[in-house]
Structures are given as C-alpha cells and as structure tokens.
Amino acid sequence: MKLSSRLSAIDSFICAPYDVIWDCCCDHGLLGMALLKRAAAKQINFVDIVPTLMDELEHTLTRFSDQQAACQWQVLCQDVATIELQPSAKQLIIIAGVGGELLLRLVQKMVANCPEKLREQLSFIVCPVHHTYTLRQGLQALGLGLIKEQLVQENNRFYEVVQLSFTSNTALSVTGNQLWDNAEQMHELYLQQLVAHYTRMLNRDRTYFQHVLDDYQKISLD
Ligand SMILES: C[S@@+](CC[C@H](N)C(=O)[O-])C[C@H]1O[C@@H](n2cnc3c(N)ncnc32)[C@H](O)[C@@H]1O
C-alpha cells in the first residue's frame, strides 16, 4: 500500500543502516512494513498497545513475509513506555501520529529505561500531532540534538518531522530553526496557524503562552 506523504517523509529520512528500527505506536504498521520491504534494518519491531491491531498485523506479516527475508521482524503488543532497548545495537525509534505531550512522555520513559552508555547508539524520528513546542522543549532537556527536520502537509494539516540523536552537535530549537522555507507558501500558512493558536491560548495562561507566541513571531519568512 502507498505511504501517505507524512509517512513517506519519515521513510525518506532513513538512509543510514540500523540494527533495529522500532515503529512505535504503529497502528496499521504501514511504515514499518515499507521499511521491512526495503530491508532498512536487520530487525524491525512493531509496537502498539491495542491487541486486536497487533494480532491483525502479526497475521498480515506472517502471511506475506519471506522466510529468506534479509531482515527479521517482531510484533510487540505493549505500552511503548515499557520498551527496553537492546544493548550494543544501532537503533532508530520512530514515534508518529500521537500527541506531542504523550510522545514526549514515551521518549522520556524510553531514555530513562536505557543505560547511559547505550544512548549514543540511539536516534529518534518523531512526528507529533500538535504540541510540537512543548515536545521540542522536553527533547532539548533530554540532551537530544537535531539531525534533520521537515514540514509536511497532509489532508489540510501540518506535521513537523524531526530526527534527533544524542551525538548530534546541532542544538534543537523550540520553533524549528531548519524547518522553515520562505519560498514555500504552506510554511507561511502553518506559521499563521501557530500564531493564531497561541494568541487564543493567551487566555489560558498568559505568562507561558506569551513566551511561546513571542518565539513564533520572531520567525521571519519574508
Ligand atoms: C493514529 S495512530 C498512529 C499510527 C502511525 N504511527 C502513523 O503515524 O500513521 C496512534 C497509535 O498509537 C497507539 N498508542 C497510543 N498510546 C500508546 C502507547 N502508550 N503505547 C503503544 N501504543 C500507543 C494507538 O493504539 C494507535 O494505534
């Protein structure tokens, strides 16, 4: 099945070879299946918390998997927060399609469960639904640096795709220093949406949201 533009953008970020790729909160597992097809890692792990989805995915993968396939796969029905990362493996963790606050909690838990010396082997690709500012603040606080970021539009919604690692020397910014392209009209539209949203949010908590609004208003797409 053809990947959506959001999942295709994530797929296009994955060039380096990995030992393990985790398709977390995978739902239908479409992204992981595309990665499996092109053998993007020695092992692809699919994780979601809903048993019926995971049963169905396991069935599909078993039906279509080739015994001689270049890469292994595993379907895990569990809370992503409880994942224990395997030692001595270069691992990519993908979390997409969940809210930014939940996504941050999941990354925090995975990092906390992971021995310090293993962290330099990890990289992440995150693509939240909303709350990217809070997510970026939290990822910064964990010490993650930026590898690559891109804005994607799908079904009249905007998504930020961000790739990170503990070994990157590029600071992750809260509003996305490398995200913006002033030649793209959709970037202007997304920025307008963010400014309108955080202007409305001033009624809820002026001290916090004024700060967020100021940061977005500093972005110039002229
Ligand atoms: C909208 S789907 C995203 C599917 C896919 N990643 C994408 O971006 O298209 C969100 C999935 O996250 C799963 N999910 C939410 N919280 C989770 C958690 N704590 N652990 C594992 N899966 C979770 C849900 O069961 C659901 O299938």
The ligand as a Tripos MOL2 file, in Angstrom:
@<TRIPOS>MOLECULE
LIG
   27    29     1     0     0
SMALL
NO_CHARGES

@<TRIPOS>ATOM
      1 C1         -3.0140    7.4350   14.9480 C.3       1 LIG1
      2 S1         -2.1170    6.0010   15.2850 S.3       1 LIG1
      3 C2         -0.5650    6.3780   14.5300 C.3       1 LIG1
      4 C3         -0.1840    5.3440   13.5110 C.3       1 LIG1
      5 C4          1.1250    5.6040   12.7890 C.3       1 LIG1
      6 N1          2.2500    5.6950   13.6980 N.3       1 LIG1
      7 C5          1.0310    6.8590   11.9380 C.2       1 LIG1
      8 O1          1.7080    7.8560   12.2590 O.co2     1 LIG1
      9 O2          0.2600    6.8580   10.9710 O.co2     1 LIG1
     10 C6         -1.7670    6.1080   17.0120 C.3       1 LIG1
     11 C7         -1.4900    4.7350   17.6270 C.3       1 LIG1
     12 O3         -0.8130    4.9400   18.8720 O.3       1 LIG1
     13 C8         -1.1410    3.8570   19.7100 C.3       1 LIG1
     14 N2         -0.7280    4.2110   21.0790 N.ar      1 LIG1
     15 C9         -1.1360    5.2640   21.8300 C.ar      1 LIG1
     16 N3         -0.5100    5.2700   23.0250 N.ar      1 LIG1
     17 C10         0.3430    4.2090   23.0220 C.ar      1 LIG1
     18 C11         1.2840    3.6940   23.9730 C.ar      1 LIG1
     19 N4          1.4740    4.2760   25.1620 N.pl3     1 LIG1
     20 N5          1.9820    2.5940   23.6420 N.ar      1 LIG1
     21 C12         1.7790    1.9690   22.4580 C.ar      1 LIG1
     22 N6          0.9110    2.4180   21.5170 N.ar      1 LIG1
     23 C13         0.2000    3.5120   21.7930 C.ar      1 LIG1
     24 C14        -2.6290    3.7040   19.4790 C.3       1 LIG1
     25 O4         -3.0740    2.4400   19.8690 O.3       1 LIG1
     26 C15        -2.7340    3.9490   17.9620 C.3       1 LIG1
     27 O5         -2.7450    2.7350   17.2510 O.3       1 LIG1
@<TRIPOS>BOND
     1     1     2 1
     2     2     3 1
     3     2    10 1
     4     3     4 1
     5     4     5 1
     6     5     6 1
     7     5     7 1
     8     7     8 2
     9     7     9 1
    10    10    11 1
    11    11    12 1
    12    11    26 1
    13    12    13 1
    14    13    14 1
    15    13    24 1
    16    14    15 ar
    17    14    23 ar
    18    15    16 ar
    19    16    17 ar
    20    17    18 ar
    21    17    23 ar
    22    18    19 1
    23    18    20 ar
    24    20    21 ar
    25    21    22 ar
    26    22    23 ar
    27    24    25 1
    28    24    26 1
    29    26    27 1
@<TRIPOS>SUBSTRUCTURE
     1 LIG1         1 GROUP 0 **** ****
